[in-house]
Amino acid sequence: MSDQESAVSWAVVVNDEDQYSIWRDDREPPAGWRRTGTSGPREQCLDHIREVWTDLRPLSLRQRMER
């Protein structure tokens, strides 16, 4: 990773299906995505996602399966 890449701050974002990703902190997330409040270095954000996103099924699928 270059010095330039390591200087970039990232934000954890989530969509309506409870799917997580990272997005550059200095940019607005794309339509349908919102910030979770976690930001920082890339690896820190990815570690956070690994910790909180334990069920990779989309929310709509989880809800259908619960019925």
C-alpha positions, 0 to 999 in steps of 0.5 A: 500500500502506498503512502497516499493510499494509507492516508485515505480515511474510509467510512463504513456504510450500510444499505437497506438490506443490511449489507456493509461496505466501505466508502471514502470518507471524503465522499458522499455514499452512493444512493441507497447507502448511509454511514454507520458512524465508523470511519478511519483506516481501511483495515480498521473499517474492514475489521469492524465490518467483519465483527458486526456483519455476521449474517451475510444474507440480505435483510429481505431474505432473512425476513422471508425465512422468519415467516 
